[in-house]
Amino acid sequence: MEDTLSLVVIPKVLEDFIPYKGKEFSSDSEAYTFYNEYARRGYFGIRKEYANKCKKTKKITSRRLVCDREGFRGKDNRDHQTNRAQSETRCGCNARVTIVLNRETGMYVVCDFVEEHNHHLHNAATVHMIPSQRKMSAAQEIEADITHASGIRIKDAYHFFSKQVGGSEGLGFTRRDQKNYLRTKRQRTLMYGEASSIERYFSRHLKENPPYYYAIQLDSEEQITNIFWADARMILDYSHFGDVITFDTTYGTNKAARPLGVFLGLNHHREAIVFGGALLYDETIESFIWLFETFLEAMNDKKPKTIFTDADAAMSVAIKEVLPDTYHALCSWHMWQNALKHLGYLLKGESRFGQDFSGCIYEYDDEDIFLSAWKELLDVYNLHENTWLRDLFKLKEKWSQAYVKRTFTARMRSTQLSERFNCDLKECLKTNINIVEFFTHFERVVGQKRYKELKAEYDSRQKLPRLTLKTSPMLNQLSNIYTLNIFEVFQNEVIGVMPLIIASRNVMQDWQEYVVGVFGVYKQYTISLNTSDWTISCICRMFESCGILCRHCIKVFDTLDAKIIPEKYIIKRWRRNARDNDMSDIHQESSKLEYSDRYKALCPIYVQLVNEACESEEGYMILSSAVHDLRKKNSRGKRYKW
């Protein structure tokens, strides 16, 4: 190690810029500016060591400025396993200047000046990188704001600024300084401006609709980091259709450039519905854990059966911790995007790789057949050493039909719901809007989605389903029960019965086993049936994964002359009345959902009553008196919980 104590270096600076003893300054800030200019010309950095103040006036009476390599680093109390420890920079340099206040003249006088350094100095090419020599001017900050608001990347903006002054050394700040400035400004804006606006926004919604839920996470400095919100309709929708959800994040949809996360699902019309939104500070394990825990709290701790996400590692860890019993499936759309990235050359021309890869994802119900097909895929295309496919195979339980069929997915295999929602959101957003405006735009897009459901609801009540086989008892039965979209799915299964054959059957008292094949195709399905209660299951597991009976089971029922689908195989999720609550459902829901349901039921009744009462003075007096009596009864009801 070099002995820096024996090294003596004196900066070569013009005499006019040297802070000799006796030199006077009108303020301590002027002294700092002068010494910093001296340091710039001498190629070293400075920092403030201490300042003494008058107890009465709080005015600085003395200050010492030192070389930034003064002193030695204190004891490092961090974990010894820290991967990237900061490099040592201090070497006990004694170069300094000390000023004291002359109380008679009010001037600050240099009383001590040491110009010798015990280390090598920087040079003209690197002096602009020294922390004390880096500062963005007001004009530069404005330029940084403009480029950032215009969507120009920090890297490109910094390159542009550098070209303007003939190189980065003439700027006076680094790209990191520019990034830190924008980040600090974002936090400051949120702290002093948008933080209170967010609170007012959520408080207003909470007052207008008490079941409204929101949560804000603060960091150690009491600054907003993560935000989650869900209105009463989202919470109610989740109670009906929260069995399968997708979650995805996207960037660039708001001024703060925070990742936007949206929880989505499918309703009984197979239209996208929103369960909640989140603005995250980052995409770390900690942020995702907070988000998923908050989501469950908002949804009365009702956990989804299945969640679809991309292959984000941090998200996977959080799901495993917060939702250990929820099946975590990977989005097939993201898989295809990664396939294009890693194996794009095999997806061009006449290559059959795309078909073979698709077969491994969607087609093979049997695990052994899938494993055989995957091995053949690697053999045919010589991909045994491909690291992406190797890593993907380790996650096969999350994407292959042979495994995903074991859980309920509502015929969902992708987060494309999220992609479409984000696309709709971006169309009505600009990067220069503030966060409250963002929430307003978000509400608008959610409203558009809800209108689509309303339109589908209207169509289901107004339009009659087209029956391909008008004499089919099953189709006639379910045409009045299923929504239009779900009925079409079921009708396709009924039509698909035509080419099926019973390859074999095994009958033992109340239990029967059938092997159903497809005419002209070497593919068979095993169906088990308990005739005592008409419980049926197929190895394709369509009912277990989608909630709709498969053609193979329908074939067995038809063989046994069972022309009507048993009630237990018509799940409420796909019915037209899926949103109707019976009393057992209401008692099982939390107070939030009970409030919302009762509120929706009573409001239109009493609005109509008020309108009628206001038509005359007599009606007004009658209703006023009745309301007074109702309040008394309701008060007693709260006390005795009638």
Protein Blocks (a to p, Z undefined) as FASTA:
>chain_A
ZZfklpccdddddfklpccehiacfbfklmmmmmmmmmmmnopacddfbdcddfklopaf
bdcdddfkgcjddddfbdfklfbacddfbeoiabdcdddddfknopacdfbdcfbdcbdc
ddfklmmmpmklgccdfklmmmmmmmmmnopafklmmmmmmmmnopaklnopafklmmmm
mmmmmmmmmmmmmmmmmmmmmmmmmmmmmmbccdddddfkopafbdcdddfklmmmmmmm
mmbccddddehiafklpacdddddddfkopacdfbdcddfbdcfklmmmmmmmmmmmnoo
pacfbdcddfbfklmmmmmmmmmmbccdddfklmmmmmmmmmmmmmgcjbfklmmmmmmm
mmmmbfklmmmmmmmmmmmnopmlpmklmmmmmmmmmmpmklmmmpcekhpabfklmmmm
mmmmmmmgcfkbcfklmmmmmmmmmmmmmmmmmmmmmmmmmpccddfblmlmklmmmmmm
mcfklmmmmmmmmmmmmmpccfbdcdehjbccdddddehiacdddddddfklopacdfkl
mmmmnopacfklmmmmmmnopabdcfklmcfklpmklmpccfklmmmpcfklmmmmmmmm
mmmmmmmmmmmmmmpmklmmmmmmmmmmmmmmmmmmmmnoZZ
